[in-house]
Amino acid sequence: MPEHLFLKACLRQPVPRTPVWIMRQAGRYLPEYRAVRAKVDFLTLCKTPDLAAQVTIQPVDVLGVDAAIIFSDILVVPESMGMKLVVEENKGGPRFPDPLRKPADIRKLRVPDPAEKLSFVTDAIRLTRKLLDDRVPLIGFSGSPWTLAAYMVEGRGSENFQTVKEFIRAAPKDVHELLEKLSRAVSAYLNAQIEAGAQALQIFDTWGGTLPAELFREFSLRSIEHVVASIGRKDIPVIVFCKDCGHSIDAIASCGCHVVGLDWTVDIGNARKAVGGRVALQGNLDPTVLHSDPKTIRENVKMILAEYGKGPGHVFNLGHGIPPDVPVEHAKELVRAVKEESPRYH
């Protein structure tokens, strides 16, 4: 039986208070992170295990969060499959200069051996576990097949992902072929992270909400179900976070995961009723609240705790990643507020 609050909450076991961590908690809002980034570019940081381990642990030390998440990027998976990944500082984020635009592009992709192509991530996990010395558990992660496919076809982040949506309409069989390859790659990657020491996993479906409900279930959730089913260790909690997918909470809760992550547009009390005790819930403070004063942050924390209500199965988090310009003291207040206000609900 897990002893860490976070792992117990993921499995809906009794805990004395609600555990808390923050998506993108190792990031630019932390001066300690910026000091490391001043010396190396983003991809070098991702691919240097001792540096990745260092920044992974920073929010544990600075904020007192109840879990660490390995520092990496979801786009290292497409890169490992043969795509060129470019990250230009302050120029719109990562991009693929040669996006997938025809069936032949998809067929050239290879399903990589994580031990060969992604060993920098598994090495970082092993080192981080050693340095954490079991203070808090370590989360591994991957992008969902659909979210990765959206980047790979579009070439970069997009407001509406028009190109990949046109691909769905014009060549759905080819898109399914791409998603099948990605499902195998993501499955192998996540299993390798578990073998390296990851104690929980999160699947980020950042762009699931770009699809209407019916297409979401066909092109995103089906692949997520395949990935979750392929995870060899059934005792390892799996969190599925689908942004802007409030229309499909019930379906996501049935995908085989242990925890459904909620964005800030979803009422967590209604979501709890919808899942009916099948899974735990993670979330879901609006990240922009962290720009408010500490009193407002605490009031919003109290509101979400009250909406979830009494009982196990809640992991407190933001409804998306923490903005890079949030004051560190505000992030600390979030963590303090959860720790101080949540015991009354347990």
VENZIZI-V99007 format. One record per helix or strand. SS is the DSSP state (h for helix, s for strand). FROM is the first residue (numbers start at 1). TO is the last residue. Records with the same first field share a line. If there is no record, write none. Layout:
SS = FROM-TO  FROM-TO
This chain:
h = 5-10  31-37  42-46  49-63  76-80  103-108  114-117  119-132  145-154  162-170  172-196  208-210  213-230  246-253  268-275  287-291  294-308  328-345
s = 19-20  67-69  86-88  93-95  137-143  156-156  200-205  237-242  259-261  280-282  285-285  314-316  318-318
